[in-house]
Amino acid sequence: EKTGTSTVSGSTVTVDLATGTFFVADFQTLTGDVLKIVVNNVPSAAGKATSFNLKVIQGSTARQFKWLTLGSFKWNKYYKPGTGWITHPTVPTTNNSEDVYSFTTYDNGATWYCSVVIQDCKSSKCYGSRGVTAGGKKIAAPSAVYTNTIDYIAIGTPGDATDFGNLVSIKRQVAGCSDASRGIIAGGHPAVNEIDYITIGTPADAADFGNLTISSNEAGGMSNGHRGVFGGFYNVRNTIDYITIATLDNASNFVGVLTVARHAVGALSGNGSRGVFVGGVTGSSASTPGVNTMDYIDISGSANAQDFGDMVIHAEDRAGTSDGVRGVIMGGMNLHGSPRKNEIDYITIATLSNAVDFGNLTLGRDCGAGISNGSRGIASGGSNVLYPNNAPLADTIDYITIATTGDATDFGNLTEARWQNCGFSGD
């Protein structure tokens, strides 16, 4: 069966039965609740019945069908335990939740008999075609030259980054995640509890989202497409915070903690709701080496992290990303003053095991950003110089195909060289 052509505009959903019988309506583009459903090209032959299915994806601003004004669409009343008699379904309000409805007519579209195929499925999309890099530091320590720059790239097309806008404040060591529509930038140094957000599809300056439970930096960020999670803070090393990305509000404490208290961790997510924190360092001293620890959480839960396995190398400040099935971990640093790593490791997110060698970056570096569009992985920015000094940093962007193994390829350059930046993607 063909997926047909549909449009969602203003307060109207339109489907064209000449193009197929399965349709998708993404409520993100609505300007209000649905007051009209237009079904074009209903077959007019006598004695024929016609059916179609419609998948509905809720937007970041929740919308509903106004079934009482849609008189030709008839629902069977049913009893829902704990609620009572339901005369028609309500679209779940969670961003990216999915319903599928079935519609059948016996009178050429004068009356449609409606039923729910499935309801309240949640899309776990947390990436898209546009990659974003935000914040960072423009000069290696000890000079405090931070940036509020936000860049973006089209992940599918190698080339240099373009200016997106600016963060609310100048900061480095930030954590990022997204729900594929809204991008989140959390924490940072100097130690702040700020959370910024952007709409990924619209270049502009960031706006205030709310606050973390603590003022800190060097955390890793991840998302299941609905909830954003941040863990491995500098001064509270086993704390995990979370937010609901679609709702502007302060963060809450996750309650669960990391298996090993540490900061400067990388993070990635996939397999529906599993998040993995990778690497890091357990002490604040520059002489403390990085660890090879990987632990995982259920992003939608609130329990302690559990051991996942070990990375190929011991390192902090690694960049993590995934295609939803395979996670990749890029770059890093084992000890301050040691050469930056160019190694790339990979894991299968659903399977607890040690990481395996993937290949190498074009340039060894740490504190870069990991980004994905669901198939291509990006390593953006980082430091390729020994610490401490005032040398320029990397503006390098590399890419890999996550489902295969091999060395990274040059993608292009950021608008300015920097490290300790974060990254995410969306549309």
C-alpha positions in Angstrom: 0.0 0.0 0.0 1.2 3.5 -0.8 1.7 6.3 1.7 -0.4 9.0 0.2 0.0 12.8 0.0 -1.4 14.8 2.9 -1.1 18.4 4.1 -1.4 20.0 7.5 -2.0 23.7 7.5 -3.7 26.2 9.8 -6.6 24.2 11.3 -7.1 21.8 8.4 -5.8 18.3 7.7 -6.1 17.2 4.0 -5.6 13.7 2.5 -5.8 12.7 -1.1 -7.1 9.1 -1.7 -5.9 9.3 -5.3 -2.3 9.0 -4.0 -2.7 6.3 -1.4 -4.6 5.0 1.6 -2.0 5.6 4.4 -1.3 9.1 5.6 0.8 11.0 8.1 -0.4 14.3 9.8 2.4 16.1 11.8 0.7 18.6 14.1 3.9 20.6 14.5 2.8 22.9 11.5 -0.8 23.5 12.8 -1.6 27.0 14.1 -4.6 25.7 16.1 -6.8 22.7 16.8 -8.1 20.7 13.8 -11.5 22.1 12.7 -11.7 20.5 9.3 -10.6 17.2 7.7 -10.7 17.3 3.8 -10.7 13.9 2.1 -10.1 14.4 -1.6 -10.9 11.9 -4.4 -13.1 9.5 -2.6 -14.1 6.7 -5.1 -17.7 7.3 -6.2 -18.7 3.9 -7.5 -22.0 2.6 -6.0 -21.9 -0.3 -3.6 -18.2 0.3 -2.7 -16.6 1.0 0.6 -13.4 3.0 1.1 -11.0 3.1 4.0 -7.8 4.9 4.9 -5.5 5.1 7.9 -4.0 8.3 9.4 -1.0 8.5 11.6 -1.0 11.6 13.8 2.2 13.0 15.3 1.7 15.5 18.1 3.6 18.8 18.0 5.6 20.7 20.6 2.4 22.8 21.1 -0.3 20.3 21.7 -3.3 20.3 19.2 -6.5 18.3 19.2 -9.2 17.2 16.7 -12.4 19.0 17.4 -14.5 16.0 16.7 -17.8 17.6 17.8 -17.5 20.1 15.0 -16.5 17.3 12.5 -20.0 16.0 12.1 -19.4 13.4 9.4 -16.8 11.6 11.5 -18.5 9.1 13.8 -16.8 7.4 16.8 -18.1 4.4 18.8 -18.4 5.2 22.4 -16.3 2.9 24.6 -15.5 2.5 28.3 -12.0 3.3 29.6 -11.3 2.0 33.2 -10.6 4.8 35.6 -12.0 7.4 33.2 -15.5 6.3 32.2 -17.3 6.5 28.9 -15.2 8.0 26.0 -17.1 9.4 23.0 -14.0 10.1 21.0 -10.3 9.9 21.4 -8.0 12.7 22.6 -4.6 13.0 21.0 -1.9 12.6 23.7 -0.2 16.0 24.5 3.4 14.7 24.6 5.5 16.1 21.8 6.1 13.5 19.1 3.6 11.0 20.5 1.9 9.0 17.8 -1.7 7.8 17.2 -3.0 5.8 14.3 -6.7 6.1 13.3 -8.8 4.2 10.8 -11.6 5.7 8.7 -14.2 3.9 6.6 -17.1 5.2 4.4 -20.0 3.3 2.8 -21.6 6.3 1.2 -18.8 7.9 -0.8 -17.5 10.1 2.1 -20.8 11.5 3.4 -20.2 9.6 6.7 -16.9 8.2 8.1 -16.8 5.5 10.7 -13.7 5.9 12.9 -11.7 3.7 15.2 -8.4 3.8 17.0 -5.7 1.5 15.6 -3.1 2.4 18.3 -2.7 5.3 20.6 0.0 7.1 22.6 3.0 5.6 20.9 6.0 7.8 21.6 8.5 8.6 18.9 12.1 8.5 20.2 13.5 10.7 17.5 16.3 12.9 18.9 18.1 13.8 15.6 17.5 15.4 12.3 19.2 16.7 9.2 20.7 19.9 10.7 23.6 19.6 13.1 24.3 22.3 15.7 27.4 23.2 17.7 27.1 25.6 20.6 29.4 27.4 23.1 33.0 26.5 24.0 36.4 28.1 24.5 38.4 29.7 21.8 41.9 29.5 23.4 43.4 26.7 25.4 44.0 27.2 29.1 44.9 29.3 31.0 43.3 32.2 29.0 39.6 32.5 29.6 38.4 33.3 26.1 34.9 31.8 25.9 32.3 32.0 23.2 28.5 32.2 22.9 28.6 31.2 19.2 26.1 28.7 17.8 26.9 27.1 14.3 25.0 24.8 12.1 25.6 22.4 9.2 23.6 20.3 6.9 24.8 16.9 8.0 24.2 15.2 4.7 26.2 17.7 2.7 29.9 18.3 3.6 30.9 21.9 3.9 31.7 24.7 6.3 29.4 25.7 9.2 27.1 28.7 9.1 26.4 31.1 12.0 23.1 30.2 13.8 23.0 32.8 16.6 24.3 33.2 20.1 23.8 31.6 23.5 22.2 33.5 26.3 25.7 33.9 27.9 29.3 33.2 27.0 30.3 29.8 28.4 32.2 26.5 27.8 31.9 22.9 29.0 28.3 22.8 28.1 26.0 19.8 27.6 23.5 19.4 24.8 20.6 17.3 23.6 17.4 17.7 21.5 14.0 16.3 20.6 14.8 16.9 16.9 12.9 20.2 17.1 14.1 22.0 20.2 17.8 22.0 21.0 19.0 22.3 24.7 22.3 23.7 26.0 22.7 23.1 29.8 25.2 24.2 32.4 28.7 25.5 31.6 31.7 27.2 33.0 31.9 29.6 34.7 29.8 27.3 36.8 26.2 28.2 35.9 22.8 26.5 36.3 21.5 28.0 33.1 19.6 26.0 30.5 19.2 27.6 27.1 17.1 26.4 24.1 16.8 27.0 20.4 14.3 26.0 17.7 16.7 24.0 15.5 14.9 24.8 12.2 15.1 28.6 12.8 18.4 30.3 13.1 18.2 32.8 16.0 19.7 33.6 19.4 19.0 31.1 22.2 16.4 31.8 24.9 16.1 30.9 28.6 14.6 27.5 29.3 15.1 27.2 33.1 17.7 26.1 35.5 19.6 22.9 36.5 19.4 21.7 40.1 23.0 22.7 40.6 25.5 25.2 39.1 28.1 23.2 37.3 29.8 22.2 34.0 31.5 19.3 32.1 28.4 17.1 32.1 27.3 14.8 29.3 23.8 15.3 27.7 21.4 12.8 26.1 17.8 12.5 25.1 15.1 9.9 24.3 13.2 12.4 22.2 11.1 13.6 25.1 13.3 13.8 28.2 16.7 15.4 28.3 19.2 14.0 30.8 22.5 15.5 32.0 25.1 13.7 34.2 28.7 13.7 35.3 29.0 17.3 36.6 32.4 18.7 37.7 31.6 19.4 41.4 28.8 16.8 42.0 30.2 13.9 40.0 27.4 11.3 40.3 24.4 13.6 40.0 22.0 13.2 37.1 19.4 15.9 36.2 16.5 15.7 33.7 14.0 17.9 31.9 11.0 17.5 29.7 12.3 19.1 26.5 8.9 20.3 25.2 8.2 22.2 28.5 10.1 25.3 29.7 10.9 24.6 33.3 13.6 23.9 35.8 15.4 20.6 35.9 14.6 17.9 38.4 17.0 15.4 40.1 17.0 12.0 38.4 17.4 10.4 41.9 19.6 7.6 40.4 23.4 8.2 40.2 26.3 7.1 38.1 28.1 3.8 38.9 31.4 5.7 39.2 31.3 9.4 40.3 33.1 11.3 37.6 33.0 14.4 35.4 34.0 15.2 31.8 31.9 12.3 30.5 30.6 11.7 27.0 27.0 10.6 26.4 24.8 9.0 23.8 21.4 7.4 23.5 19.4 4.9 21.4 17.5 1.7 21.5 14.3 3.5 22.5 15.2 4.8 25.9 18.7 3.6 26.9 21.3 6.2 27.6 25.0 5.5 28.0 27.6 7.7 29.9 31.1 7.1 28.6 34.6 7.8 30.0 35.4 10.7 32.3 37.7 11.5 35.2 37.2 10.8 38.9 39.2 13.6 40.4 39.7 17.3 40.0 43.5 17.2 39.8 45.2 17.5 36.4 47.2 14.5 37.3 44.2 12.2 37.5 43.9 9.9 34.5 40.7 9.2 32.6 38.6 6.0 33.1 37.3 3.5 30.6 33.9 3.2 32.4 30.6 3.0 30.5 27.3 2.9 32.4 23.7 3.1 31.3 20.3 4.3 32.4 16.7 4.1 31.3 16.2 7.7 30.3 12.5 7.6 31.1 13.1 6.1 34.6 14.8 7.2 37.8 17.0 4.4 38.9 20.8 4.2 39.5 23.0 3.7 36.4 24.3 0.2 35.8 27.6 -1.1 34.3 27.6 -1.4 30.5 31.2 -2.5 29.8 34.5 -0.8 29.1 35.8 1.5 26.4 38.8 0.5 24.3 40.8 3.3 25.9 40.9 5.2 29.2 39.9 8.8 28.5 37.9 11.8 29.5 36.1 14.4 27.3 35.0 12.0 24.6 32.3 12.9 22.1 29.4 10.4 21.9 26.6 10.0 19.3 24.5 7.2 17.7 22.2 6.1 14.9 19.8 4.7 17.5 21.3 1.2 17.3 25.1 1.7 17.3 26.8 4.2 19.6 30.2 5.7 18.7 32.6 7.4 21.0 35.2 9.7 19.5 38.5 11.3 20.6 39.4 12.2 24.2 42.3 12.7 26.5 43.8 10.3 29.0 45.8 12.8 31.1 46.4 16.5 31.0 49.6 17.2 29.1 49.3 13.9 27.1 48.6 13.8 23.3 44.9 14.0 22.3 43.3 10.8 21.2 42.1 10.1 17.6 40.5 6.7 18.5 36.8 6.0 17.7 35.1 3.1 19.6 31.7 1.7 19.0 29.0 -0.3 21.0 25.7 -1.9 20.2 23.4 0.1 22.6 21.0 -2.8 23.2 23.8 -5.3 24.2 25.9 -4.9 27.3 29.5 -5.4 26.3 32.9 -3.8 25.9 33.5 -1.3 23.1 35.2 -2.3 19.9 37.6 -0.3 17.7 35.9 1.6 14.9 38.7 3.7 13.3 40.3 7.1 13.8 39.5 10.7 13.5 41.4 12.9 11.0 42.9 14.7 14.0 43.4 13.6 17.6 41.4 15.9 19.9 39.2 16.1 23.0 36.2 18.2 24.3 34.5 18.2 20.9 30.9 17.6 20.1 29.2 14.4 18.8 26.3 14.8 16.4 24.2 12.5 14.2 21.4 12.6 11.6 20.5 9.0 12.3 23.1 7.5 9.9 26.1 9.9 9.6 28.1 10.8 12.7 29.9 14.1 13.2 32.8 15.1 15.4 32.8 18.9 15.7 35.6 21.1 17.2 37.9 20.1 20.1 41.4 20.7 21.3 44.4 19.2 19.5 47.1 21.0 21.5 48.8 20.1 24.8 47.5 21.6 28.0 48.1 24.2 29.2 49.0 26.8 26.6 47.5 29.6 24.5 47.6 27.9 21.1 44.6 28.0 18.7 42.2 25.1 18.9 40.5 22.9 16.2 37.8 24.2 13.9 37.8 20.7 12.3 34.5 18.8 11.5 34.9 15.1 10.7 32.3 12.6 9.6 31.7 8.8 9.6 29.0 6.5 8.5 27.9 5.0 11.9 26.7 1.6 10.5 30.1 0.8 9.0 33.6 1.0 10.4 36.6 3.0 9.2 38.5 6.2 9.6 36.7 9.6 9.6 36.7 12.0 6.6 37.0 15.8 6.6 33.6 17.5 6.5 34.5 21.2 6.7 35.2 23.8 9.3 33.4 25.6 12.1 33.0 29.4 11.9 35.6 29.7 14.7 38.0 27.2 16.3 36.9 26.0 19.8 36.7 23.2 22.3 34.4 22.3 25.2 31.4 22.8 23.0 28.3 20.7 22.8 26.3 19.4 19.8 22.9 17.9 18.7 20.7 17.8 15.6 17.2 18.3 14.4 15.0 19.8 11.7 
